[in-house]
Amino acid sequence: MTFQDKIVRDPAICNGQPVIRGTRVLVRTILGYLAQGEPTGRILADFPSLTEEDVRVVVAFAAASASEDLPAPTPAPHEVKVA
């Protein structure tokens, strides 16, 4: 299953913010837990409607979103040597 199957944006649900399908759990909420170092078990305890796969899908969604939004890296100048 891909994040496209599990993450939805519907203007009628949470003002169109990305949520996990069938829930009102915001993707950014799960990302916040992960950013704070919370283990998957804690997330699942706090949101019993979620599965471990849901948490992995949120990470995949965030990775795909970041690759779309970030500008291409600027090449290092020739005089800069990278160790």
mmCIF file of the N, C-alpha and C atoms, coordinates in Angstrom:
data_MODEL
# 
_entry.id   MODEL 
# 
loop_
_atom_site.group_PDB 
_atom_site.id 
_atom_site.type_symbol 
_atom_site.label_atom_id 
_atom_site.label_alt_id 
_atom_site.label_comp_id 
_atom_site.label_asym_id 
_atom_site.label_entity_id 
_atom_site.label_seq_id 
_atom_site.pdbx_PDB_ins_code 
_atom_site.Cartn_x 
_atom_site.Cartn_y 
_atom_site.Cartn_z 
_atom_site.occupancy 
_atom_site.B_iso_or_equiv 
_atom_site.pdbx_formal_charge 
_atom_site.auth_seq_id 
_atom_site.auth_comp_id 
_atom_site.auth_asym_id 
_atom_site.auth_atom_id 
_atom_site.pdbx_PDB_model_num 
ATOM 1   N N  . MET A 1 1  ? 0.842   -1.182 0.000  1.00 0.00 ? 1  MET A N  1 
ATOM 2   C CA . MET A 1 1  ? 0.000   0.000  0.000  1.00 0.00 ? 1  MET A CA 1 
ATOM 3   C C  . MET A 1 1  ? 0.883   1.240  0.000  1.00 0.00 ? 1  MET A C  1 
ATOM 4   N N  . THR A 1 2  ? 0.480   2.240  -0.759 1.00 0.00 ? 2  THR A N  1 
ATOM 5   C CA . THR A 1 2  ? 1.248   3.477  -0.850 1.00 0.00 ? 2  THR A CA 1 
ATOM 6   C C  . THR A 1 2  ? 0.552   4.580  -0.065 1.00 0.00 ? 2  THR A C  1 
ATOM 7   N N  . PHE A 1 3  ? 1.266   5.670  0.134  1.00 0.00 ? 3  PHE A N  1 
ATOM 8   C CA . PHE A 1 3  ? 0.659   6.758  0.894  1.00 0.00 ? 3  PHE A CA 1 
ATOM 9   C C  . PHE A 1 3  ? -0.525  7.352  0.141  1.00 0.00 ? 3  PHE A C  1 
ATOM 10  N N  . GLN A 1 4  ? -0.542  7.244  -1.183 1.00 0.00 ? 4  GLN A N  1 
ATOM 11  C CA . GLN A 1 4  ? -1.677  7.760  -1.939 1.00 0.00 ? 4  GLN A CA 1 
ATOM 12  C C  . GLN A 1 4  ? -2.967  7.029  -1.583 1.00 0.00 ? 4  GLN A C  1 
ATOM 13  N N  . ASP A 1 5  ? -2.862  5.782  -1.151 1.00 0.00 ? 5  ASP A N  1 
ATOM 14  C CA . ASP A 1 5  ? -4.036  5.004  -0.760 1.00 0.00 ? 5  ASP A CA 1 
ATOM 15  C C  . ASP A 1 5  ? -4.504  5.332  0.659  1.00 0.00 ? 5  ASP A C  1 
ATOM 16  N N  . LYS A 1 6  ? -3.611  5.823  1.499  1.00 0.00 ? 6  LYS A N  1 
ATOM 17  C CA . LYS A 1 6  ? -3.917  6.001  2.920  1.00 0.00 ? 6  LYS A CA 1 
ATOM 18  C C  . LYS A 1 6  ? -4.063  7.447  3.366  1.00 0.00 ? 6  LYS A C  1 
ATOM 19  N N  . ILE A 1 7  ? -3.469  8.382  2.641  1.00 0.00 ? 7  ILE A N  1 
ATOM 20  C CA . ILE A 1 7  ? -3.516  9.787  3.031  1.00 0.00 ? 7  ILE A CA 1 
ATOM 21  C C  . ILE A 1 7  ? -4.507  10.502 2.114  1.00 0.00 ? 7  ILE A C  1 
ATOM 22  N N  . VAL A 1 8  ? -5.445  11.218 2.715  1.00 0.00 ? 8  VAL A N  1 
ATOM 23  C CA . VAL A 1 8  ? -6.447  11.927 1.919  1.00 0.00 ? 8  VAL A CA 1 
ATOM 24  C C  . VAL A 1 8  ? -6.514  13.391 2.319  1.00 0.00 ? 8  VAL A C  1 
ATOM 25  N N  . ARG A 1 9  ? -6.953  14.196 1.358  1.00 0.00 ? 9  ARG A N  1 
ATOM 26  C CA . ARG A 1 9  ? -7.230  15.617 1.590  1.00 0.00 ? 9  ARG A CA 1 
ATOM 27  C C  . ARG A 1 9  ? -8.647  15.857 1.087  1.00 0.00 ? 9  ARG A C  1 
ATOM 28  N N  . ASP A 1 10 ? -9.515  16.190 2.005  1.00 0.00 ? 10 ASP A N  1 
ATOM 29  C CA . ASP A 1 10 ? -10.911 16.427 1.673  1.00 0.00 ? 10 ASP A CA 1 
ATOM 30  C C  . ASP A 1 10 ? -11.317 17.726 2.357  1.00 0.00 ? 10 ASP A C  1 
ATOM 31  N N  . PRO A 1 11 ? -11.782 18.705 1.597  1.00 0.00 ? 11 PRO A N  1 
ATOM 32  C CA . PRO A 1 11 ? -12.160 19.981 2.214  1.00 0.00 ? 11 PRO A CA 1 
ATOM 33  C C  . PRO A 1 11 ? -13.179 19.831 3.342  1.00 0.00 ? 11 PRO A C  1 
ATOM 34  N N  . ALA A 1 12 ? -13.949 18.753 3.336  1.00 0.00 ? 12 ALA A N  1 
ATOM 35  C CA . ALA A 1 12 ? -14.961 18.536 4.374  1.00 0.00 ? 12 ALA A CA 1 
ATOM 36  C C  . ALA A 1 12 ? -14.377 17.908 5.639  1.00 0.00 ? 12 ALA A C  1 
ATOM 37  N N  . ILE A 1 13 ? -13.112 17.483 5.585  1.00 0.00 ? 13 ILE A N  1 
ATOM 38  C CA . ILE A 1 13 ? -12.464 16.844 6.743  1.00 0.00 ? 13 ILE A CA 1 
ATOM 39  C C  . ILE A 1 13 ? -11.249 17.678 7.122  1.00 0.00 ? 13 ILE A C  1 
ATOM 40  N N  . CYS A 1 14 ? -11.268 18.225 8.309  1.00 0.00 ? 14 CYS A N  1 
ATOM 41  C CA . CYS A 1 14 ? -10.135 19.002 8.849  1.00 0.00 ? 14 CYS A CA 1 
ATOM 42  C C  . CYS A 1 14 ? -9.660  20.081 7.874  1.00 0.00 ? 14 CYS A C  1 
ATOM 43  N N  . ASN A 1 15 ? -10.625 20.736 7.219  1.00 0.00 ? 15 ASN A N  1 
ATOM 44  C CA . ASN A 1 15 ? -10.315 21.832 6.284  1.00 0.00 ? 15 ASN A CA 1 
ATOM 45  C C  . ASN A 1 15 ? -9.345  21.443 5.178  1.00 0.00 ? 15 ASN A C  1 
ATOM 46  N N  . GLY A 1 16 ? -9.377  20.184 4.777  1.00 0.00 ? 16 GLY A N  1 
ATOM 47  C CA . GLY A 1 16 ? -8.539  19.747 3.667  1.00 0.00 ? 16 GLY A CA 1 
ATOM 48  C C  . GLY A 1 16 ? -7.109  19.421 4.030  1.00 0.00 ? 16 GLY A C  1 
ATOM 49  N N  . GLN A 1 17 ? -6.770  19.453 5.315  1.00 0.00 ? 17 GLN A N  1 
ATOM 50  C CA . GLN A 1 17 ? -5.421  19.070 5.724  1.00 0.00 ? 17 GLN A CA 1 
ATOM 51  C C  . GLN A 1 17 ? -5.264  17.557 5.533  1.00 0.00 ? 17 GLN A C  1 
ATOM 52  N N  . PRO A 1 18 ? -4.061  17.094 5.229  1.00 0.00 ? 18 PRO A N  1 
ATOM 53  C CA . PRO A 1 18 ? -3.878  15.655 5.025  1.00 0.00 ? 18 PRO A CA 1 
ATOM 54  C C  . PRO A 1 18 ? -4.165  14.868 6.312  1.00 0.00 ? 18 PRO A C  1 
ATOM 55  N N  . VAL A 1 19 ? -4.998  13.841 6.169  1.00 0.00 ? 19 VAL A N  1 
ATOM 56  C CA . VAL A 1 19 ? -5.338  12.949 7.282  1.00 0.00 ? 19 VAL A CA 1 
ATOM 57  C C  . VAL A 1 19 ? -5.196  11.506 6.819  1.00 0.00 ? 19 VAL A C  1 
ATOM 58  N N  . ILE A 1 20 ? -5.156  10.613 7.776  1.00 0.00 ? 20 ILE A N  1 
ATOM 59  C CA . ILE A 1 20 ? -5.136  9.191  7.469  1.00 0.00 ? 20 ILE A CA 1 
ATOM 60  C C  . ILE A 1 20 ? -6.571  8.772  7.143  1.00 0.00 ? 20 ILE A C  1 
ATOM 61  N N  . ARG A 1 21 ? -6.742  8.110  5.997  1.00 0.00 ? 21 ARG A N  1 
ATOM 62  C CA . ARG A 1 21 ? -8.068  7.734  5.507  1.00 0.00 ? 21 ARG A CA 1 
ATOM 63  C C  . ARG A 1 21 ? -8.887  7.038  6.591  1.00 0.00 ? 21 ARG A C  1 
ATOM 64  N N  . GLY A 1 22 ? -10.136 7.441  6.706  1.00 0.00 ? 22 GLY A N  1 
ATOM 65  C CA . GLY A 1 22 ? -11.048 6.842  7.669  1.00 0.00 ? 22 GLY A CA 1 
ATOM 66  C C  . GLY A 1 22 ? -10.914 7.398  9.076  1.00 0.00 ? 22 GLY A C  1 
ATOM 67  N N  . THR A 1 23 ? -10.051 8.397  9.247  1.00 0.00 ? 23 THR A N  1 
ATOM 68  C CA . THR A 1 23 ? -9.855  9.011  10.561 1.00 0.00 ? 23 THR A CA 1 
ATOM 69  C C  . THR A 1 23 ? -9.858  10.528 10.394 1.00 0.00 ? 23 THR A C  1 
ATOM 70  N N  . ARG A 1 24 ? -9.759  11.199 11.495 1.00 0.00 ? 24 ARG A N  1 
ATOM 71  C CA . ARG A 1 24 ? -9.532  12.641 11.479 1.00 0.00 ? 24 ARG A CA 1 
ATOM 72  C C  . ARG A 1 24 ? -8.151  12.936 12.078 1.00 0.00 ? 24 ARG A C  1 
ATOM 73  N N  . VAL A 1 25 ? -7.279  11.954 12.030 1.00 0.00 ? 25 VAL A N  1 
ATOM 74  C CA . VAL A 1 25 ? -5.922  12.103 12.569 1.00 0.00 ? 25 VAL A CA 1 
ATOM 75  C C  . VAL A 1 25 ? -5.067  12.794 11.505 1.00 0.00 ? 25 VAL A C  1 
ATOM 76  N N  . LEU A 1 26 ? -4.589  13.974 11.862 1.00 0.00 ? 26 LEU A N  1 
ATOM 77  C CA . LEU A 1 26 ? -3.774  14.758 10.936 1.00 0.00 ? 26 LEU A CA 1 
ATOM 78  C C  . LEU A 1 26 ? -2.388  14.140 10.760 1.00 0.00 ? 26 LEU A C  1 
ATOM 79  N N  . VAL A 1 27 ? -1.916  14.180 9.526  1.00 0.00 ? 27 VAL A N  1 
ATOM 80  C CA . VAL A 1 27 ? -0.556  13.721 9.239  1.00 0.00 ? 27 VAL A CA 1 
ATOM 81  C C  . VAL A 1 27 ? 0.443   14.505 10.078 1.00 0.00 ? 27 VAL A C  1 
ATOM 82  N N  . ARG A 1 28 ? 0.228   15.818 10.198 1.00 0.00 ? 28 ARG A N  1 
ATOM 83  C CA . ARG A 1 28 ? 1.188   16.637 10.952 1.00 0.00 ? 28 ARG A CA 1 
ATOM 84  C C  . ARG A 1 28 ? 1.217   16.267 12.436 1.00 0.00 ? 28 ARG A C  1 
ATOM 85  N N  . THR A 1 29 ? 0.119   15.757 12.962 1.00 0.00 ? 29 THR A N  1 
ATOM 86  C CA . THR A 1 29 ? 0.104   15.321 14.359 1.00 0.00 ? 29 THR A CA 1 
ATOM 87  C C  . THR A 1 29 ? 1.043   14.130 14.543 1.00 0.00 ? 29 THR A C  1 
ATOM 88  N N  . ILE A 1 30 ? 0.950   13.162 13.645 1.00 0.00 ? 30 ILE A N  1 
ATOM 89  C CA . ILE A 1 30 ? 1.823   11.979 13.732 1.00 0.00 ? 30 ILE A CA 1 
ATOM 90  C C  . ILE A 1 30 ? 3.277   12.390 13.520 1.00 0.00 ? 30 ILE A C  1 
ATOM 91  N N  . LEU A 1 31 ? 3.519   13.281 12.571 1.00 0.00 ? 31 LEU A N  1 
ATOM 92  C CA . LEU A 1 31 ? 4.891   13.759 12.353 1.00 0.00 ? 31 LEU A CA 1 
ATOM 93  C C  . LEU A 1 31 ? 5.430   14.470 13.590 1.00 0.00 ? 31 LEU A C  1 
ATOM 94  N N  . GLY A 1 32 ? 4.575   15.203 14.277 1.00 0.00 ? 32 GLY A N  1 
ATOM 95  C CA . GLY A 1 32 ? 4.991   15.867 15.517 1.00 0.00 ? 32 GLY A CA 1 
ATOM 96  C C  . GLY A 1 32 ? 5.412   14.868 16.576 1.00 0.00 ? 32 GLY A C  1 
ATOM 97  N N  . TYR A 1 33 ? 4.644   13.799 16.720 1.00 0.00 ? 33 TYR A N  1 
ATOM 98  C CA . TYR A 1 33 ? 5.020   12.744 17.659 1.00 0.00 ? 33 TYR A CA 1 
ATOM 99  C C  . TYR A 1 33 ? 6.390   12.177 17.293 1.00 0.00 ? 33 TYR A C  1 
ATOM 100 N N  . LEU A 1 34 ? 6.564   11.864 16.019 1.00 0.00 ? 34 LEU A N  1 
ATOM 101 C CA . LEU A 1 34 ? 7.835   11.274 15.583 1.00 0.00 ? 34 LEU A CA 1 
ATOM 102 C C  . LEU A 1 34 ? 8.992   12.243 15.776 1.00 0.00 ? 34 LEU A C  1 
ATOM 103 N N  . ALA A 1 35 ? 8.757   13.522 15.498 1.00 0.00 ? 35 ALA A N  1 
ATOM 104 C CA . ALA A 1 35 ? 9.809   14.531 15.665 1.00 0.00 ? 35 ALA A CA 1 
ATOM 105 C C  . ALA A 1 35 ? 10.244  14.655 17.121 1.00 0.00 ? 35 ALA A C  1 
ATOM 106 N N  . GLN A 1 36 ? 9.314   14.387 18.041 1.00 0.00 ? 36 GLN A N  1 
ATOM 107 C CA . GLN A 1 36 ? 9.633   14.447 19.469 1.00 0.00 ? 36 GLN A CA 1 
ATOM 108 C C  . GLN A 1 36 ? 10.269  13.148 19.969 1.00 0.00 ? 36 GLN A C  1 
ATOM 109 N N  . GLY A 1 37 ? 10.453  12.189 19.052 1.00 0.00 ? 37 GLY A N  1 
ATOM 110 C CA . GLY A 1 37 ? 11.108  10.941 19.425 1.00 0.00 ? 37 GLY A CA 1 
ATOM 111 C C  . GLY A 1 37 ? 10.179  9.894  20.007 1.00 0.00 ? 37 GLY A C  1 
ATOM 112 N N  . GLU A 1 38 ? 8.874   10.113 19.886 1.00 0.00 ? 38 GLU A N  1 
ATOM 113 C CA . GLU A 1 38 ? 7.927   9.141  20.433 1.00 0.00 ? 38 GLU A CA 1 
ATOM 114 C C  . GLU A 1 38 ? 7.973   7.849  19.622 1.00 0.00 ? 38 GLU A C  1 
ATOM 115 N N  . PRO A 1 39 ? 7.961   6.717  20.278 1.00 0.00 ? 39 PRO A N  1 
ATOM 116 C CA . PRO A 1 39 ? 7.961   5.443  19.559 1.00 0.00 ? 39 PRO A CA 1 
ATOM 117 C C  . PRO A 1 39 ? 6.591   5.166  18.933 1.00 0.00 ? 39 PRO A C  1 
ATOM 118 N N  . THR A 1 40 ? 6.592   4.336  17.926 1.00 0.00 ? 40 THR A N  1 
ATOM 119 C CA . THR A 1 40 ? 5.345   3.974  17.251 1.00 0.00 ? 40 THR A CA 1 
ATOM 120 C C  . THR A 1 40 ? 4.322   3.438  18.238 1.00 0.00 ? 40 THR A C  1 
ATOM 121 N N  . GLY A 1 41 ? 4.763   2.663  19.211 1.00 0.00 ? 41 GLY A N  1 
ATOM 122 C CA . GLY A 1 41 ? 3.849   2.101  20.209 1.00 0.00 ? 41 GLY A CA 1 
ATOM 123 C C  . GLY A 1 41 ? 3.075   3.175  20.954 1.00 0.00 ? 41 GLY A C  1 
ATOM 124 N N  . ARG A 1 42 ? 3.717   4.281  21.262 1.00 0.00 ? 42 ARG A N  1 
ATOM 125 C CA . ARG A 1 42 ? 3.047   5.389  21.958 1.00 0.00 ? 42 ARG A CA 1 
ATOM 126 C C  . ARG A 1 42 ? 1.996   6.027  21.054 1.00 0.00 ? 42 ARG A C  1 
ATOM 127 N N  . ILE A 1 43 ? 2.343   6.194  19.770 1.00 0.00 ? 43 ILE A N  1 
ATOM 128 C CA . ILE A 1 43 ? 1.399   6.773  18.813 1.00 0.00 ? 43 ILE A CA 1 
ATOM 129 C C  . ILE A 1 43 ? 0.171   5.874  18.702 1.00 0.00 ? 43 ILE A C  1 
ATOM 130 N N  . LEU A 1 44 ? 0.399   4.576  18.600 1.00 0.00 ? 44 LEU A N  1 
ATOM 131 C CA . LEU A 1 44 ? -0.718  3.635  18.466 1.00 0.00 ? 44 LEU A CA 1 
ATOM 132 C C  . LEU A 1 44 ? -1.564  3.592  19.736 1.00 0.00 ? 44 LEU A C  1 
ATOM 133 N N  . ALA A 1 45 ? -0.946  3.785  20.880 1.00 0.00 ? 45 ALA A N  1 
ATOM 134 C CA . ALA A 1 45 ? -1.708  3.816  22.136 1.00 0.00 ? 45 ALA A CA 1 
ATOM 135 C C  . ALA A 1 45 ? -2.581  5.069  22.209 1.00 0.00 ? 45 ALA A C  1 
ATOM 136 N N  . ASP A 1 46 ? -2.047  6.201  21.742 1.00 0.00 ? 46 ASP A N  1 
ATOM 137 C CA . ASP A 1 46 ? -2.795  7.453  21.782 1.00 0.00 ? 46 ASP A CA 1 
ATOM 138 C C  . ASP A 1 46 ? -3.856  7.543  20.682 1.00 0.00 ? 46 ASP A C  1 
ATOM 139 N N  . PHE A 1 47 ? -3.643  6.823  19.593 1.00 0.00 ? 47 PHE A N  1 
ATOM 140 C CA . PHE A 1 47 ? -4.581  6.831  18.459 1.00 0.00 ? 47 PHE A CA 1 
ATOM 141 C C  . PHE A 1 47 ? -4.901  5.384  18.085 1.00 0.00 ? 47 PHE A C  1 
ATOM 142 N N  . PRO A 1 48 ? -5.772  4.727  18.832 1.00 0.00 ? 48 PRO A N  1 
ATOM 143 C CA . PRO A 1 48 ? -6.033  3.302  18.623 1.00 0.00 ? 48 PRO A CA 1 
ATOM 144 C C  . PRO A 1 48 ? -6.622  2.959  17.253 1.00 0.00 ? 48 PRO A C  1 
ATOM 145 N N  . SER A 1 49 ? -7.120  3.945  16.525 1.00 0.00 ? 49 SER A N  1 
ATOM 146 C CA . SER A 1 49 ? -7.649  3.660  15.187 1.00 0.00 ? 49 SER A CA 1 
ATOM 147 C C  . SER A 1 49 ? -6.543  3.495  14.151 1.00 0.00 ? 49 SER A C  1 
ATOM 148 N N  . LEU A 1 50 ? -5.308  3.828  14.520 1.00 0.00 ? 50 LEU A N  1 
ATOM 149 C CA . LEU A 1 50 ? -4.185  3.731  13.586 1.00 0.00 ? 50 LEU A CA 1 
ATOM 150 C C  . LEU A 1 50 ? -3.502  2.378  13.678 1.00 0.00 ? 50 LEU A C  1 
ATOM 151 N N  . THR A 1 51 ? -2.771  2.058  12.617 1.00 0.00 ? 51 THR A N  1 
ATOM 152 C CA . THR A 1 51 ? -1.951  0.853  12.582 1.00 0.00 ? 51 THR A CA 1 
ATOM 153 C C  . THR A 1 51 ? -0.489  1.258  12.411 1.00 0.00 ? 51 THR A C  1 
ATOM 154 N N  . GLU A 1 52 ? 0.377   0.298  12.607 1.00 0.00 ? 52 GLU A N  1 
ATOM 155 C CA . GLU A 1 52 ? 1.801   0.559  12.395 1.00 0.00 ? 52 GLU A CA 1 
ATOM 156 C C  . GLU A 1 52 ? 2.042   0.979  10.948 1.00 0.00 ? 52 GLU A C  1 
ATOM 157 N N  . GLU A 1 53 ? 1.326   0.361  10.028 1.00 0.00 ? 53 GLU A N  1 
ATOM 158 C CA . GLU A 1 53 ? 1.453   0.733  8.615  1.00 0.00 ? 53 GLU A CA 1 
ATOM 159 C C  . GLU A 1 53 ? 1.066   2.193  8.388  1.00 0.00 ? 53 GLU A C  1 
ATOM 160 N N  . ASP A 1 54 ? 0.052   2.675  9.084  1.00 0.00 ? 54 ASP A N  1 
ATOM 161 C CA . ASP A 1 54 ? -0.356  4.074  8.962  1.00 0.00 ? 54 ASP A CA 1 
ATOM 162 C C  . ASP A 1 54 ? 0.797   5.009  9.319  1.00 0.00 ? 54 ASP A C  1 
ATOM 163 N N  . VAL A 1 55 ? 1.515   4.675  10.371 1.00 0.00 ? 55 VAL A N  1 
ATOM 164 C CA . VAL A 1 55 ? 2.640   5.517  10.798 1.00 0.00 ? 55 VAL A CA 1 
ATOM 165 C C  . VAL A 1 55 ? 3.732   5.504  9.724  1.00 0.00 ? 55 VAL A C  1 
ATOM 166 N N  . ARG A 1 56 ? 4.028   4.341  9.162  1.00 0.00 ? 56 ARG A N  1 
ATOM 167 C CA . ARG A 1 56 ? 5.034   4.259  8.094  1.00 0.00 ? 56 ARG A CA 1 
ATOM 168 C C  . ARG A 1 56 ? 4.594   5.053  6.872  1.00 0.00 ? 56 ARG A C  1 
ATOM 169 N N  . VAL A 1 57 ? 3.306   5.006  6.558  1.00 0.00 ? 57 VAL A N  1 
ATOM 170 C CA . VAL A 1 57 ? 2.774   5.735  5.408  1.00 0.00 ? 57 VAL A CA 1 
ATOM 171 C C  . VAL A 1 57 ? 2.919   7.245  5.611  1.00 0.00 ? 57 VAL A C  1 
ATOM 172 N N  . VAL A 1 58 ? 2.740   7.704  6.835  1.00 0.00 ? 58 VAL A N  1 
ATOM 173 C CA . VAL A 1 58 ? 2.910   9.131  7.128  1.00 0.00 ? 58 VAL A CA 1 
ATOM 174 C C  . VAL A 1 58 ? 4.355   9.550  6.840  1.00 0.00 ? 58 VAL A C  1 
ATOM 175 N N  . VAL A 1 59 ? 5.310   8.724  7.208  1.00 0.00 ? 59 VAL A N  1 
ATOM 176 C CA . VAL A 1 59 ? 6.719   9.036  6.941  1.00 0.00 ? 59 VAL A CA 1 
ATOM 177 C C  . VAL A 1 59 ? 6.972   9.063  5.433  1.00 0.00 ? 59 VAL A C  1 
ATOM 178 N N  . ALA A 1 60 ? 6.410   8.109  4.704  1.00 0.00 ? 60 ALA A N  1 
ATOM 179 C CA . ALA A 1 60 ? 6.573   8.077  3.251  1.00 0.00 ? 60 ALA A CA 1 
ATOM 180 C C  . ALA A 1 60 ? 5.955   9.321  2.609  1.00 0.00 ? 60 ALA A C  1 
ATOM 181 N N  . PHE A 1 61 ? 4.793   9.719  3.097  1.00 0.00 ? 61 PHE A N  1 
ATOM 182 C CA . PHE A 1 61 ? 4.129   10.923 2.597  1.00 0.00 ? 61 PHE A CA 1 
ATOM 183 C C  . PHE A 1 61 ? 5.001   12.150 2.839  1.00 0.00 ? 61 PHE A C  1 
ATOM 184 N N  . ALA A 1 62 ? 5.561   12.260 4.042  1.00 0.00 ? 62 ALA A N  1 
ATOM 185 C CA . ALA A 1 62 ? 6.410   13.408 4.373  1.00 0.00 ? 62 ALA A CA 1 
ATOM 186 C C  . ALA A 1 62 ? 7.659   13.435 3.488  1.00 0.00 ? 62 ALA A C  1 
ATOM 187 N N  . ALA A 1 63 ? 8.249   12.272 3.254  1.00 0.00 ? 63 ALA A N  1 
ATOM 188 C CA . ALA A 1 63 ? 9.440   12.208 2.403  1.00 0.00 ? 63 ALA A CA 1 
ATOM 189 C C  . ALA A 1 63 ? 9.112   12.639 0.976  1.00 0.00 ? 63 ALA A C  1 
ATOM 190 N N  . ALA A 1 64 ? 8.003   12.171 0.457  1.00 0.00 ? 64 ALA A N  1 
ATOM 191 C CA . ALA A 1 64 ? 7.601   12.543 -0.897 1.00 0.00 ? 64 ALA A CA 1 
ATOM 192 C C  . ALA A 1 64 ? 7.278   14.034 -0.966 1.00 0.00 ? 64 ALA A C  1 
ATOM 193 N N  . SER A 1 65 ? 6.614   14.550 0.050  1.00 0.00 ? 65 SER A N  1 
ATOM 194 C CA . SER A 1 65 ? 6.274   15.975 0.073  1.00 0.00 ? 65 SER A CA 1 
ATOM 195 C C  . SER A 1 65 ? 7.533   16.836 0.130  1.00 0.00 ? 65 SER A C  1 
ATOM 196 N N  . ALA A 1 66 ? 8.495   16.425 0.914  1.00 0.00 ? 66 ALA A N  1 
ATOM 197 C CA . ALA A 1 66 ? 9.737   17.192 1.041  1.00 0.00 ? 66 ALA A CA 1 
ATOM 198 C C  . ALA A 1 66 ? 10.496  17.205 -0.279 1.00 0.00 ? 66 ALA A C  1 
ATOM 199 N N  . SER A 1 67 ? 10.510  16.086 -0.987 1.00 0.00 ? 67 SER A N  1 
ATOM 200 C CA . SER A 1 67 ? 11.253  16.050 -2.242 1.00 0.00 ? 67 SER A CA 1 
ATOM 201 C C  . SER A 1 67 ? 10.581  16.911 -3.301 1.00 0.00 ? 67 SER A C  1 
ATOM 202 N N  . GLU A 1 68 ? 9.282   17.128 -3.203 1.00 0.00 ? 68 GLU A N  1 
ATOM 203 C CA . GLU A 1 68 ? 8.578   17.978 -4.159 1.00 0.00 ? 68 GLU A CA 1 
ATOM 204 C C  . GLU A 1 68 ? 8.794   19.452 -3.860 1.00 0.00 ? 68 GLU A C  1 
ATOM 205 N N  . ASP A 1 69 ? 8.910   19.818 -2.594 1.00 0.00 ? 69 ASP A N  1 
ATOM 206 C CA . ASP A 1 69 ? 8.950   21.217 -2.188 1.00 0.00 ? 69 ASP A CA 1 
ATOM 207 C C  . ASP A 1 69 ? 10.346  21.809 -2.107 1.00 0.00 ? 69 ASP A C  1 
ATOM 208 N N  . LEU A 1 70 ? 11.343  20.980 -1.961 1.00 0.00 ? 70 LEU A N  1 
ATOM 209 C CA . LEU A 1 70 ? 12.694  21.502 -1.779 1.00 0.00 ? 70 LEU A CA 1 
ATOM 210 C C  . LEU A 1 70 ? 13.317  21.872 -3.118 1.00 0.00 ? 70 LEU A C  1 
ATOM 211 N N  . PRO A 1 71 ? 14.016  22.987 -3.152 1.00 0.00 ? 71 PRO A N  1 
ATOM 212 C CA . PRO A 1 71 ? 14.715  23.327 -4.397 1.00 0.00 ? 71 PRO A CA 1 
ATOM 213 C C  . PRO A 1 71 ? 15.888  22.378 -4.604 1.00 0.00 ? 71 PRO A C  1 
ATOM 214 N N  . ALA A 1 72 ? 16.318  22.268 -5.833 1.00 0.00 ? 72 ALA A N  1 
ATOM 215 C CA . ALA A 1 72 ? 17.487  21.436 -6.126 1.00 0.00 ? 72 ALA A CA 1 
ATOM 216 C C  . ALA A 1 72 ? 18.699  22.021 -5.407 1.00 0.00 ? 72 ALA A C  1 
ATOM 217 N N  . PRO A 1 73 ? 19.580  21.163 -4.891 1.00 0.00 ? 73 PRO A N  1 
ATOM 218 C CA . PRO A 1 73 ? 20.759  21.684 -4.186 1.00 0.00 ? 73 PRO A CA 1 
ATOM 219 C C  . PRO A 1 73 ? 21.675  22.443 -5.141 1.00 0.00 ? 73 PRO A C  1 
ATOM 220 N N  . THR A 1 74 ? 22.299  23.469 -4.606 1.00 0.00 ? 74 THR A N  1 
ATOM 221 C CA . THR A 1 74 ? 23.255  24.256 -5.382 1.00 0.00 ? 74 THR A CA 1 
ATOM 222 C C  . THR A 1 74 ? 24.583  23.516 -5.381 1.00 0.00 ? 74 THR A C  1 
ATOM 223 N N  . PRO A 1 75 ? 25.189  23.332 -6.547 1.00 0.00 ? 75 PRO A N  1 
ATOM 224 C CA . PRO A 1 75 ? 26.486  22.657 -6.585 1.00 0.00 ? 75 PRO A CA 1 
ATOM 225 C C  . PRO A 1 75 ? 27.525  23.450 -5.799 1.00 0.00 ? 75 PRO A C  1 
ATOM 226 N N  . ALA A 1 76 ? 28.434  22.747 -5.158 1.00 0.00 ? 76 ALA A N  1 
ATOM 227 C CA . ALA A 1 76 ? 29.514  23.407 -4.423 1.00 0.00 ? 76 ALA A CA 1 
ATOM 228 C C  . ALA A 1 76 ? 30.467  24.063 -5.420 1.00 0.00 ? 76 ALA A C  1 
ATOM 229 N N  . PRO A 1 77 ? 30.984  25.248 -5.079 1.00 0.00 ? 77 PRO A N  1 
ATOM 230 C CA . PRO A 1 77 ? 31.966  25.894 -5.968 1.00 0.00 ? 77 PRO A CA 1 
ATOM 231 C C  . PRO A 1 77 ? 33.185  24.987 -6.146 1.00 0.00 ? 77 PRO A C  1 
ATOM 232 N N  . HIS A 1 78 ? 33.841  25.111 -7.275 1.00 0.00 ? 78 HIS A N  1 
ATOM 233 C CA . HIS A 1 78 ? 34.985  24.247 -7.576 1.00 0.00 ? 78 HIS A CA 1 
ATOM 234 C C  . HIS A 1 78 ? 36.115  24.394 -6.578 1.00 0.00 ? 78 HIS A C  1 
ATOM 235 N N  . GLU A 1 79 ? 36.280  25.584 -6.001 1.00 0.00 ? 79 GLU A N  1 
ATOM 236 C CA . GLU A 1 79 ? 37.394  25.787 -5.075 1.00 0.00 ? 79 GLU A CA 1 
ATOM 237 C C  . GLU A 1 79 ? 37.135  25.185 -3.685 1.00 0.00 ? 79 GLU A C  1 
ATOM 238 N N  . VAL A 1 80 ? 35.927  24.778 -3.393 1.00 0.00 ? 80 VAL A N  1 
ATOM 239 C CA . VAL A 1 80 ? 35.616  24.178 -2.103 1.00 0.00 ? 80 VAL A CA 1 
ATOM 240 C C  . VAL A 1 80 ? 35.883  22.680 -2.201 1.00 0.00 ? 80 VAL A C  1 
ATOM 241 N N  . LYS A 1 81 ? 36.702  22.200 -1.285 1.00 0.00 ? 81 LYS A N  1 
ATOM 242 C CA . LYS A 1 81 ? 36.999  20.766 -1.252 1.00 0.00 ? 81 LYS A CA 1 
ATOM 243 C C  . LYS A 1 81 ? 36.190  20.114 -0.148 1.00 0.00 ? 81 LYS A C  1 
ATOM 244 N N  . VAL A 1 82 ? 35.521  19.060 -0.490 1.00 0.00 ? 82 VAL A N  1 
ATOM 245 C CA . VAL A 1 82 ? 34.707  18.338 0.482  1.00 0.00 ? 82 VAL A CA 1 
ATOM 246 C C  . VAL A 1 82 ? 35.489  17.125 0.933  1.00 0.00 ? 82 VAL A C  1 
ATOM 247 N N  . ALA A 1 83 ? 35.597  16.973 2.253  1.00 0.00 ? 83 ALA A N  1 
ATOM 248 C CA . ALA A 1 83 ? 36.369  15.860 2.801  1.00 0.00 ? 83 ALA A CA 1 
ATOM 249 C C  . ALA A 1 83 ? 35.670  14.561 2.614  1.00 0.00 ? 83 ALA A C  1 
# 
